[in-house]
Amino acid sequence: MNADDRMGVEILATLMIASFAAGFWIRYKEPAARAWPQAMGKIIKSETLRQSAGQGREEVQPIIEYEFSYQGKLFKSSHWRLGNFSIGNSISAGAVTSRYPVGLPVTVFVNSREPMKSVLETKPSLLCWVPFGFGFLILLVFFLILFAITQRHP
């Protein structure tokens, strides 16, 4: 294996490890909010926001705002889940807004260090699978390149 081959393999390995690490980090962080203190809150805004995503495409995001009281202070937040991940189409945004109509009483999982980053949902999202998918794709390319290198240099 020459220096160029080695560098390419090292870059792919680094990207693969980073992708898997990001996936595991997201899978760890999202459910960790379940252990946060809970407070009762109320939905004060539930709508979708349409915005341009470039080249004639449109992205639709859910906007969920709620208020809650924690340690005697009133807070407002728009973090319905860690990262507020949504696929960006009207169906997924509508699914979120339909779960949180204005006036709905909700349980808020309060981030005691940063109450403004509290959340309503603690289930893992589809977001965590994106880095795993990239990791597996890179792993496949990694093995194909290794195979090609070993065939070229018996």
C-alpha positions as a Markdown table, in Angstrom:
| # | Residue | x | y | z |
|---|---|---|---|---|
| 1 | Met | 0.0 | 0.0 | 0.0 |
| 2 | Asn | 1.5 | 3.3 | -1.1 |
| 3 | Ala | 1.3 | 6.6 | 0.8 |
| 4 | Asp | -1.7 | 7.9 | -1.3 |
| 5 | Asp | -3.6 | 4.6 | -0.7 |
| 6 | Arg | -2.9 | 4.8 | 3.0 |
| 7 | Met | -4.0 | 8.4 | 3.3 |
| 8 | Gly | -7.3 | 7.7 | 1.5 |
| 9 | Val | -7.9 | 4.7 | 3.7 |
| 10 | Glu | -7.2 | 6.8 | 6.8 |
| 11 | Ile | -9.5 | 9.6 | 5.7 |
| 12 | Leu | -12.3 | 7.1 | 5.1 |
| 13 | Ala | -11.7 | 5.4 | 8.4 |
| 14 | Thr | -11.9 | 8.8 | 10.2 |
| 15 | Leu | -15.1 | 9.7 | 8.4 |
| 16 | Met | -16.6 | 6.4 | 9.3 |
| 17 | Ile | -15.7 | 6.6 | 12.9 |
| 18 | Ala | -17.0 | 10.2 | 13.1 |
| 19 | Ser | -20.3 | 9.2 | 11.5 |
| 20 | Phe | -20.8 | 6.3 | 14.0 |
| 21 | Ala | -19.7 | 8.5 | 16.9 |
| 22 | Ala | -22.3 | 11.2 | 15.9 |
| 23 | Gly | -25.0 | 8.5 | 15.7 |
| 24 | Phe | -24.2 | 7.1 | 19.1 |
| 25 | Trp | -24.0 | 10.6 | 20.6 |
| 26 | Ile | -27.4 | 11.5 | 19.3 |
| 27 | Arg | -28.8 | 8.2 | 20.5 |
| 28 | Tyr | -27.3 | 8.9 | 23.9 |
| 29 | Lys | -28.4 | 12.5 | 24.2 |
| 30 | Glu | -32.0 | 12.3 | 23.1 |
| 31 | Pro | -33.3 | 9.8 | 25.7 |
| 32 | Ala | -31.2 | 11.4 | 28.5 |
| 33 | Ala | -33.8 | 14.1 | 28.7 |
| 34 | Arg | -36.2 | 11.5 | 30.2 |
| 35 | Ala | -34.3 | 11.9 | 33.5 |
| 36 | Trp | -34.7 | 15.7 | 33.6 |
| 37 | Pro | -37.1 | 17.2 | 36.1 |
| 38 | Gln | -40.7 | 17.6 | 34.7 |
| 39 | Ala | -43.0 | 20.6 | 34.8 |
| 40 | Met | -46.4 | 21.3 | 33.4 |
| 41 | Gly | -46.7 | 23.6 | 30.5 |
| 42 | Lys | -49.1 | 24.8 | 27.8 |
| 43 | Ile | -48.7 | 25.1 | 24.0 |
| 44 | Ile | -49.0 | 28.8 | 23.0 |
| 45 | Lys | -48.1 | 28.5 | 19.3 |
| 46 | Ser | -48.4 | 25.6 | 16.8 |
| 47 | Glu | -47.9 | 26.3 | 13.2 |
| 48 | Thr | -45.8 | 25.4 | 10.1 |
| 49 | Leu | -43.2 | 27.7 | 8.6 |
| 50 | Arg | -42.6 | 27.4 | 4.8 |
| 51 | Gln | -39.2 | 28.6 | 3.6 |
| 52 | Ser | -37.2 | 28.4 | 0.5 |
| 53 | Ala | -34.6 | 25.6 | 0.5 |
| 54 | Gly | -32.9 | 26.8 | -2.7 |
| 55 | Gln | -33.4 | 25.9 | -6.4 |
| 56 | Gly | -37.2 | 26.1 | -6.3 |
| 57 | Arg | -37.5 | 23.7 | -3.3 |
| 58 | Glu | -39.5 | 24.5 | -0.2 |
| 59 | Glu | -39.0 | 23.3 | 3.3 |
| 60 | Val | -41.8 | 23.1 | 5.8 |
| 61 | Gln | -40.9 | 23.2 | 9.5 |
| 62 | Pro | -43.1 | 22.9 | 12.6 |
| 63 | Ile | -43.0 | 25.8 | 15.0 |
| 64 | Ile | -44.1 | 24.7 | 18.5 |
| 65 | Glu | -43.8 | 27.2 | 21.3 |
| 66 | Tyr | -44.8 | 26.5 | 24.9 |
| 67 | Glu | -44.6 | 28.2 | 28.3 |
| 68 | Phe | -43.9 | 26.6 | 31.6 |
| 69 | Ser | -43.0 | 27.5 | 35.1 |
| 70 | Tyr | -39.8 | 26.1 | 36.7 |
| 71 | Gln | -38.5 | 27.1 | 40.1 |
| 72 | Gly | -40.9 | 30.0 | 40.3 |
| 73 | Lys | -39.9 | 31.5 | 36.9 |
| 74 | Leu | -41.9 | 31.5 | 33.7 |
| 75 | Phe | -40.1 | 30.3 | 30.6 |
| 76 | Lys | -41.0 | 30.1 | 26.9 |
| 77 | Ser | -39.3 | 27.7 | 24.6 |
| 78 | Ser | -39.6 | 26.3 | 21.1 |
| 79 | His | -37.6 | 23.1 | 21.6 |
| 80 | Trp | -40.1 | 20.4 | 21.1 |
| 81 | Arg | -37.3 | 17.8 | 21.0 |
| 82 | Leu | -33.5 | 17.9 | 21.1 |
| 83 | Gly | -32.4 | 19.4 | 17.8 |
| 84 | Asn | -36.0 | 20.1 | 16.7 |
| 85 | Phe | -35.4 | 17.7 | 13.8 |
| 86 | Ser | -38.1 | 17.4 | 11.2 |
| 87 | Ile | -37.8 | 15.9 | 7.7 |
| 88 | Gly | -38.9 | 19.2 | 6.2 |
| 89 | Asn | -42.0 | 18.3 | 4.4 |
| 90 | Ser | -45.6 | 19.4 | 5.1 |
| 91 | Ile | -46.7 | 15.8 | 6.1 |
| 92 | Ser | -44.0 | 15.5 | 8.9 |
| 93 | Ala | -44.5 | 19.2 | 10.0 |
| 94 | Gly | -48.3 | 18.7 | 10.1 |
| 95 | Ala | -47.8 | 15.5 | 12.2 |
| 96 | Val | -45.9 | 17.5 | 14.8 |
| 97 | Thr | -48.3 | 20.4 | 14.9 |
| 98 | Ser | -51.3 | 18.1 | 15.2 |
| 99 | Arg | -49.8 | 16.6 | 18.3 |
| 100 | Tyr | -49.4 | 20.0 | 19.9 |
| 101 | Pro | -52.5 | 22.2 | 19.3 |
| 102 | Val | -52.6 | 25.6 | 21.0 |
| 103 | Gly | -53.8 | 25.4 | 24.6 |
| 104 | Leu | -52.8 | 21.8 | 25.0 |
| 105 | Pro | -51.4 | 21.1 | 28.5 |
| 106 | Val | -48.0 | 19.3 | 28.1 |
| 107 | Thr | -45.3 | 17.7 | 30.2 |
| 108 | Val | -42.1 | 19.6 | 29.8 |
| 109 | Phe | -38.8 | 17.8 | 30.4 |
| 110 | Val | -36.8 | 20.7 | 32.0 |
| 111 | Asn | -33.1 | 21.1 | 31.2 |
| 112 | Ser | -32.2 | 22.4 | 34.7 |
| 113 | Arg | -28.9 | 24.0 | 33.4 |
| 114 | Glu | -30.6 | 25.8 | 30.5 |
| 115 | Pro | -34.4 | 25.8 | 31.0 |
| 116 | Met | -34.9 | 27.5 | 27.6 |
| 117 | Lys | -33.6 | 24.2 | 26.0 |
| 118 | Ser | -36.2 | 22.1 | 27.7 |
| 119 | Val | -38.1 | 19.6 | 25.5 |
| 120 | Leu | -41.5 | 18.0 | 25.1 |
| 121 | Glu | -40.4 | 14.7 | 23.5 |
| 122 | Thr | -37.6 | 12.3 | 24.6 |
| 123 | Lys | -38.0 | 9.5 | 22.1 |
| 124 | Pro | -35.1 | 9.0 | 19.7 |
| 125 | Ser | -35.7 | 10.7 | 16.4 |
| 126 | Leu | -34.9 | 9.5 | 12.9 |
| 127 | Leu | -32.0 | 12.0 | 13.0 |
| 128 | Cys | -29.7 | 9.5 | 14.8 |
| 129 | Trp | -30.0 | 7.0 | 11.9 |
| 130 | Val | -28.6 | 9.5 | 9.4 |
| 131 | Pro | -25.0 | 9.3 | 10.7 |
| 132 | Phe | -25.3 | 5.5 | 11.0 |
| 133 | Gly | -26.4 | 5.3 | 7.4 |
| 134 | Phe | -23.4 | 7.4 | 6.3 |
| 135 | Gly | -21.2 | 5.3 | 8.5 |
| 136 | Phe | -22.3 | 2.1 | 6.8 |
| 137 | Leu | -22.0 | 3.6 | 3.4 |
| 138 | Ile | -18.5 | 4.7 | 4.1 |
| 139 | Leu | -17.7 | 1.3 | 5.6 |
| 140 | Leu | -18.9 | -0.3 | 2.3 |
| 141 | Val | -16.7 | 2.0 | 0.3 |
| 142 | Phe | -13.8 | 1.4 | 2.7 |
| 143 | Phe | -14.0 | -2.4 | 2.1 |
| 144 | Leu | -14.3 | -1.9 | -1.7 |
| 145 | Ile | -11.2 | 0.3 | -1.8 |
| 146 | Leu | -9.3 | -2.1 | 0.5 |
| 147 | Phe | -10.3 | -5.0 | -1.8 |
| 148 | Ala | -9.2 | -3.0 | -4.9 |
| 149 | Ile | -5.8 | -2.1 | -3.3 |
| 150 | Thr | -5.1 | -5.7 | -2.3 |
| 151 | Gln | -6.0 | -6.9 | -5.8 |
| 152 | Arg | -3.6 | -4.2 | -7.3 |
| 153 | His | -0.8 | -5.1 | -4.9 |
| 154 | Pro | -0.8 | -8.8 | -4.3 |
